[in-house]
Structure formats: structure tokens, C-alpha cells
């Protein structure tokens, strides 16, 4: 009995390698029997969504499977993506030589986590460029990603690439072009966010805009054969997640801000739909991605702890400020009292000064009145004296003019005038 021949196949969904019975050959198909027996080990698809064959197998005389590496020859003639070099030996990892192959491999995983080995990074990093033809082929593949689940994985893997910055930049540039082609990211304000323009939206506003954006009729994500109405929420969530990762990577938005924005914009709205306590318990106990839940909870606990510490520090600052305010208030009150006392004293001094000024004014008026009276009295007396003396002198002059002159009259009148003037001079000298 002939020994049953086995071939090695790889499960596209899990990556598990196993031996399977070889399918019987049909007449006339011996040249392609090895290809028909193998499966798409790398999970890479062409532009029409068909699996791309990565390897061929053949058996030897003793029943052991031998495998030889080869490149898919049909890719060059049909415009399909170049397939990755791979072997189907158990334990042998998939090899990727170009950036185009790596991105195609990521899309073949359909949103599952993408990994890159050091050897793969070295090979791709030698020339991490995508020509126009490669971009056209990858664009065709990207259009089949109706749930927009792959770009985020490419961004996350680019974060792990540190040795080859050109490779990291090339992956991000491809993701940027893919994001700008998405109808959910076509709004002008979102384009500004992706291009990191000045005064663009903050992360929470940007995510809200994406979640509220309408899918234009006829767009790739709204084609009848592309996405179901029940998958719209998943599409929006994937797009929001991709935008959040993009901002974290390109704008240095902190993990705290990313978590807070996703919670406010995306997670809260979903949580509000579960209102019953039992439904909440069911939802919590049915979570399978416990790592993501744990990370989110740890981040929220860290944020809460940090905010609690900030609140405590702020409370201490407030208490210190209140104490300082109370101290300053007491000092101000004391200053007010001292100022009021000084003002009262000054007001009393002003009142006293005003009273003295008024008294001086009154006294000055009295003095002025007396002086005016004295002056008038003096004027009257002097005037009367002068008039009397002038009258005596005129009589004496008249007596001198007589013939014969009466000298004795003049002498008498002159003496009387002289005596009267001496008396007046004496009174003036004495202040009288």
C-alpha cells in the first residue's frame, strides 16, 4: 500500500501550521497540483480579494515533504501584489522583503495585530519606498478594508520601529494618504487635524466630528457589497481609534488625553445604552479583551489618583491662601483702625486750626477796625490842628503887612503855632 502523502498548510485566521492530506490530482493538472494543494499561508490577497499563493510543495519517495521557496510569478503579469517569500516548514516564519509586501500582509490580517521581526525590519528598512505602481496596488487593497481596521495597526507597528526612521515615516505617510481618502475623515476641519495645521481641532472635538460624520452615498464604505448597516458603528469606532492613535503619534497627545477623549466621545455613549444592572453585569463579564479593559481602568485610576493628588495639593494651596487672606485681612483691619484714628486726629487738628484761623480772622477784623478808627481820628485831629495853625499864621502875616506892621501880633501867633505843633509831635511820638 502506498504511503499517504501529506502537505503542510497554514490557517489564515490563526497562523497555525498543520499537516493535511494532499488533494487528488485531476488529469491534465499535474503542472499545478502543488499550487492547488497549498493554502495562502501569509494571508495576502490581491486587488480583487483573492488569496495570493506564496509557496509550492512537492513530496519525495520516502513520503517526507520538501518545500522550496519561490516568488509568485503571476503577480508581475496580472498587476497583483508581490507575494512574500515563505516556506511551509513547521516553525518557519513568514519573510517579507519590501514595504509593499509588509503592508499587503497587514491588510491580509484584516485588522488583527501586526508584528515585525528585527530581520524583517532590516530587510524592509534598506529601501522603504513605495513607487506609484505599488501605491496603486496597495490603494486597491485598502479599498477592500471596508471597516477601516488596518491603518491603526500600521500606525501602532510604526511606533515600534526605532532603528529605521525612514521606514517609520513611509508607513505613516501611507496611513496618512489612506486616512485622507476615508469619507469619514474628509471634513475640512478633520483634514486640518490630520495635517497638523495650526489652530486645528483638539482630539475630543475631532473624534466627535468623526463619530457624527455622514457616510456619503456611493462612497467605498457605503457600497452595497462593502459594509452592512450593522457595521457602521464598528467603522466609526475604528476610524476614531485610528485618528486617536494618529494624534498620539504625530502631535504627541498624551495617553491620558487619548483615554479621556475616547471615554467622553465613544465609550460613554456606548455605556449609556446599557442601563439595567444585570445587563451591565453581563456586559462586564462577557468582556474578552481583558487587557484593553485593564489598561483603560488602570489609566482611569491613574488619572483619578493624579487628579486626586492635584486636588489635595490645590486644597492645601487654597487653605494656605485662605490663611494668608485671613492674616492679611486682620492686618488690613488693624491698618484701617489706625488709619481711622489718624484721620480722626487729623480732622480734630484741622477743626482746631480752622477755629484758630477764624479767631485770627475776627481779631484781624477788630484790629483793622480800631486802626481805621485811630487813623481817622488822627487824620481829623491833625487836619484840625493844621487848619488852626494855618489860620494863625495867616493872621500874623496880615498884621505884618499893615503900616506900620504889627510885629508883636506875628510873634504871638508864631509862638502859639509852634507850641501847638510841638504838642502834636509829642503825641505822635508817644503813639497817641
Order of alpha helices (4+ residues) and beta strands (2+ residues): beta-beta-alpha-beta-beta-alpha-alpha-alpha-alpha-alpha-alpha-alpha-alpha-alpha-alpha-alpha-alpha-alpha-alpha
